[in-house]
């Protein structure tokens, strides 16, 4: 019996496009969940950075270590927690303070980045998934025309119009994911830059640390 790979692959495409749509719906739920979680996460970590640095600088210049600790202790923002980590190593000298703060920042960057890779992947690949569903739908439309020639172009047009829904849904999933990825990635970069700035601020005021 001769093996015809074209017929085999054609048989796979005829399983329909509904599963592609359900896959895109599931991916949209994942995307929305990540966006909501990241939004709430960054809202909890919000910080008036100019005001914070002004108050922190004043306390450091005045030598008010306890006041600086109190300023940072109740703030969940990574900028404040980096300073707290430096205070914990103050007695060991500037080098220990720098290394502890840098290590803390590197470790917490993974927390800031959580879920962003998924959003980026969805933004890049959801349109291709939708396009795949469209191609499968077009193949099915022409297959229907081949088996029912009397139906005319209306058979093909109906199938193609339905298949294009997959591409549309793929774009609907991808566009918000790309926007959210870029926005969150910008927030992460800004928070890291802020943390590095306060780290330098703390080290610059500790000549005898």
C-alpha positions as CSV (number, residue, x, y, z in Angstrom):
1,X,0.0,0.0,0.0
2,X,1.5,3.3,-1.1
3,X,2.0,5.9,1.6
4,X,0.8,9.4,0.5
5,X,2.0,12.0,2.9
6,X,-0.2,14.7,1.4
7,X,-3.3,12.7,2.1
8,X,-2.2,12.0,5.6
9,X,-1.5,15.7,6.4
10,X,-4.7,16.7,4.7
11,X,-6.5,14.4,7.0
12,X,-5.0,16.1,10.0
13,X,-6.1,19.5,8.8
14,X,-9.7,18.3,8.4
15,X,-10.1,18.0,12.2
16,X,-11.4,21.6,12.1
17,X,-10.4,25.0,13.4
18,X,-12.5,25.0,16.6
19,X,-9.6,23.7,18.7
20,X,-7.4,26.6,17.4
21,X,-10.1,29.1,18.7
22,X,-10.3,27.4,22.0
23,X,-6.5,27.5,22.3
24,X,-6.5,31.2,21.6
25,X,-9.2,31.7,24.2
26,X,-7.2,29.8,26.8
27,X,-4.1,31.9,25.9
28,X,-6.1,35.1,26.3
29,X,-7.2,34.0,29.8
30,X,-3.5,33.4,30.6
31,X,-2.5,36.8,29.2
32,X,-5.2,38.7,31.1
33,X,-4.4,36.9,34.3
34,X,-0.7,37.8,34.1
35,X,-1.6,41.4,33.2
36,X,-3.9,41.7,36.2
37,X,-1.4,40.1,38.6
38,X,1.5,42.3,37.4
39,X,-0.7,45.4,37.6
40,X,-1.6,44.7,41.2
41,X,2.0,43.8,42.0
42,X,3.4,47.0,40.8
43,X,0.6,49.0,42.4
44,X,1.6,47.5,45.8
45,X,5.2,48.5,45.1
46,X,4.5,52.0,44.0
47,X,6.7,54.7,45.4
48,X,7.1,58.5,45.1
49,X,10.7,58.2,44.2
50,X,11.7,61.9,44.2
51,X,10.2,62.4,47.6
52,X,11.7,59.2,48.9
53,X,15.2,60.1,47.8
54,X,14.9,63.6,49.2
55,X,13.9,62.3,52.6
56,X,16.5,59.5,52.5
57,X,19.3,61.9,51.6
58,X,18.4,64.3,54.5
59,X,18.4,61.4,57.0
60,X,21.7,60.1,55.7
61,X,23.4,63.5,55.8
62,X,22.1,64.1,59.3
63,X,23.4,60.7,60.4
64,X,19.9,59.6,61.3
65,X,20.3,55.9,60.6
66,X,17.3,54.8,62.6
67,X,15.2,57.4,60.8
68,X,16.5,56.1,57.4
69,X,15.6,52.6,58.4
70,X,12.1,53.6,59.5
71,X,11.7,55.4,56.2
72,X,12.5,52.2,54.3
73,X,11.2,49.5,56.6
74,X,7.5,49.8,55.9
75,X,7.8,50.3,52.1
76,X,7.6,47.2,50.0
77,X,9.1,49.0,47.0
78,X,12.3,47.4,45.8
79,X,14.2,50.8,46.1
80,X,13.5,50.9,49.8
81,X,14.3,47.2,50.3
82,X,17.7,47.6,48.6
83,X,18.5,50.3,51.1
84,X,17.4,48.1,54.0
85,X,19.7,45.3,52.7
86,X,22.6,47.8,52.7
87,X,21.9,48.8,56.3
88,X,22.0,45.1,57.4
89,X,25.6,44.9,56.2
90,X,26.7,48.4,57.3
91,X,29.1,47.2,60.0
92,X,31.0,45.1,57.5
93,X,32.0,48.0,55.4
94,X,31.2,49.6,52.0
95,X,32.3,46.6,50.0
96,X,29.9,44.3,51.8
97,X,27.1,46.8,51.6
98,X,27.6,47.1,47.8
99,X,27.7,43.4,47.2
100,X,24.7,42.7,49.4
101,X,22.6,45.3,47.7
102,X,23.7,44.2,44.2
103,X,22.9,40.6,45.0
104,X,19.5,41.6,46.4
105,X,18.8,43.6,43.3
106,X,19.8,40.8,40.9
107,X,17.6,38.3,42.9
108,X,14.6,40.5,42.9
109,X,14.8,41.4,39.2
110,X,13.5,37.9,38.6
111,X,10.5,38.7,40.7
112,X,9.9,41.9,38.8
113,X,10.2,40.1,35.4
114,X,7.8,37.3,36.4
115,X,5.3,36.5,33.7
116,X,6.8,39.0,31.2
117,X,8.4,36.3,29.1
118,X,5.0,34.7,28.7
119,X,3.4,37.9,27.6
120,X,6.2,38.5,25.1
121,X,5.8,34.9,23.8
122,X,2.1,35.3,23.4
123,X,2.5,38.6,21.6
124,X,4.9,37.2,19.1
125,X,3.2,33.8,18.5
126,X,-0.6,34.3,18.9
127,X,-0.9,35.8,15.4
128,X,0.8,32.7,13.9
129,X,-1.5,30.4,15.8
130,X,-4.5,32.4,14.4
131,X,-3.0,32.3,10.9
132,X,-2.6,28.5,11.2
133,X,-6.3,28.2,12.0
134,X,-7.1,30.4,9.0
135,X,-5.0,28.2,6.7
136,X,-6.7,25.0,8.1
137,X,-10.1,26.7,7.5
138,X,-9.2,27.6,3.9
139,X,-8.1,24.0,3.2
140,X,-11.4,22.7,4.6
141,X,-13.3,25.2,2.5
142,X,-11.7,24.0,-0.7
143,X,-12.1,20.4,0.4
144,X,-15.8,21.1,0.8
145,X,-15.9,22.6,-2.7
146,X,-14.2,19.5,-4.1
147,X,-16.8,17.2,-2.5
148,X,-19.7,19.5,-3.3
149,X,-19.0,21.2,-6.7
150,X,-22.7,22.2,-7.0
151,X,-22.4,24.5,-4.1
152,X,-20.3,26.9,-6.1
153,X,-18.2,29.8,-4.7
154,X,-20.6,30.3,-1.8
155,X,-19.3,27.1,-0.2
156,X,-15.7,28.4,-0.3
157,X,-16.6,32.0,0.8
158,X,-18.5,30.7,3.8
159,X,-15.6,28.6,4.9
160,X,-13.0,31.3,4.3
161,X,-15.0,33.9,6.2
162,X,-15.2,31.5,9.2
163,X,-11.5,30.7,9.0
164,X,-10.5,34.4,9.1
165,X,-12.0,34.5,12.6
166,X,-8.9,32.7,13.8
167,X,-6.5,35.4,12.6
168,X,-8.7,38.1,14.1
169,X,-8.7,36.3,17.5
170,X,-5.0,35.8,17.3
171,X,-4.5,39.5,16.8
172,X,-6.9,40.3,19.7
173,X,-4.8,38.1,21.9
174,X,-1.4,39.4,20.7
175,X,-1.9,43.2,20.6
176,X,-2.8,43.6,24.3
177,X,0.0,41.2,25.3
178,X,2.6,43.2,23.3
179,X,1.4,46.5,24.8
180,X,1.4,45.1,28.4
181,X,4.9,43.5,27.8
182,X,6.4,46.8,26.7
183,X,4.7,48.7,29.5
184,X,5.7,46.3,32.3
185,X,9.2,46.0,30.8
186,X,9.6,49.8,31.0
187,X,8.4,49.8,34.6
188,X,11.0,47.1,35.5
189,X,13.8,49.0,33.9
190,X,12.8,52.2,35.7
191,X,12.6,50.4,39.1
192,X,16.0,48.8,38.6
193,X,17.5,52.2,37.6
194,X,15.9,53.8,40.7
195,X,17.3,51.0,42.9
196,X,20.8,51.5,41.5
197,X,20.5,55.2,42.1
198,X,19.6,54.8,45.8
199,X,22.4,52.2,46.2
200,X,24.9,54.8,45.0
201,X,23.4,57.4,47.3
202,X,23.7,55.2,50.3
203,X,27.3,54.2,49.6
204,X,28.3,57.8,48.9
205,X,27.3,58.9,52.4
206,X,29.1,56.2,54.2
207,X,32.7,57.2,54.3
208,X,33.1,55.3,57.6
209,X,30.7,52.5,56.9
